[in-house]
Amino acid sequence: MKKALIIGGGFAGCAAAHQIQLIGGWDVTLVERAPFLGGGVKTHWRGGHPFTFGPRHFLTPMEELFDYLNAIVPMRKLDHEFITYVEQDRNYYTFPIHKDDIPRMPDREQIEKEIAEAQQLKGWTAAKNFEEYWLSSIGKSLYGKMVDGYSRKMWQVESNAMLDDFGWSPKGVAIKEGPREGWDTAISAYPLAPDGYDHYFDVATAGTTVKLKTEIEAFDIQNKRVQIAGEWHSYDLIVNTVSPDMLLNYAYGELPYVGREFMTIILPTEYAFPDKVYFTYYAGDEPYTRIVEYKKFTQHQSPSTLIGIEIPSHKNKLYPMPIKKEIARAYQYFDDLPDGVVSMGRAGSYKYIDIDDIIWQAMKMAEELKGGGFSHPVPVYGADQSAPNLLTQKMVEANIVPGGSGTASE
């Protein structure tokens, strides 16, 4: 029987294990340094409240991916809004920026003038970076209060002009009309079970040898070997879900990421946010970017509520930097991977993708494995360094956003 190694037990590693096991005929081992599977999607508990590391709602434009996950962990479709606090206005506004909020803004006349000029010039079609896209879409005033500070804070950069690969996480058109729901063009859902996605990790790794609290000490990727506990092990297939620079001993330098510090607070009130609001963004000088009220997702019943607060940090690696020269560096690593080594997931692909993209990658990886070979080490996205995630791609195809557009938010 052929042997496969999966490096990392987050959602990507578990999804890969599931798809390989569905093929059959493989002896699969998964190694994870944490004491649990699921990574940031694992459910934890505080004061009886379930929560994950950030709001891990399942978001997809593809019904078949929803059906796949829903069959294993039944899901509840969500109808929710995003709001952003703007300190200079001392007010909350819908995000995506909503046309009906502009009359409430103290500088509305200047904003309307800038939007009219932007619509006439259509400069976003030639935008070369994130800042140019937004300035040419909505003007200086709206960009300054709703987008600029948040994005610089999120990505820990001095200027958004540094972000020149900006097709991640679309929240819709630059200025939205009609419904205020954040995702009226895609499925947004969350598991019904109190422990969230945890059952999926058990199902996905059934039949796989799972080694938790396990570190890989050394890599010999060209020969598909790794060293664990002082012993070398060889495999016919390696599926990597961690940063690809690790596999080749940082030969081209370390890939940069932004992470998050995370804290929880329990408040003595049943709900803290308005009815349809699940989380809020903060666009100013506050150290945090996002605050989440978890019971909105989990439907946990309690007279108190748990709030999660996210603060951008370099203490962990959660978000690959959307900078073309760094993506090109990642592809130097991908180009050096031998046949039989796949790199997938957000870290493994060095691409800001989400759960639906990861499941899609695992399915396509398994299809190619069953067919006898891989077209590229990165499933789905291949050699296209600027390929958008599934949601962005679908929205571009539907002319909801222009090609290559992005937003400030996670």
Secondary structure, 3 states (H helix, E strand, C coil): CEEEEEECCCHHHHHHHHHHHHHCCEEEEEECCCCCCCHHHCCEEECCEEECCCCCCEEECCHHHHHHHHHHCCEEECCCEEEEEECCCCEEEEECCEHHHHHHCCCHHHHHHHHHHHHHHCHHHHCCCHHHHHHHHHCHHHHHHHHHHHHHHHHCCCCHHHCCCCCCCCCCCCCECCCCECCCCCEEEEECCCCCCHHHHHHHCCCCEEECCCCCCEEEHHHCEEEECCEEEECCEEEECCCHHHHHCCCCCCCCEEEEEEEEEEECCCCCCCCCEEEEEECCCCCCCEEEECHHHHCCCCCCEEEEEEEEECCCCCEECCCHHHHHHHHHHHHCCCCCEEECHHHHHCCCCCHHHHHHHHHHHHHHHHHCCCCCCCCCCCCCCCCCCHHHHHHHHCCCCCCCCCCCCC
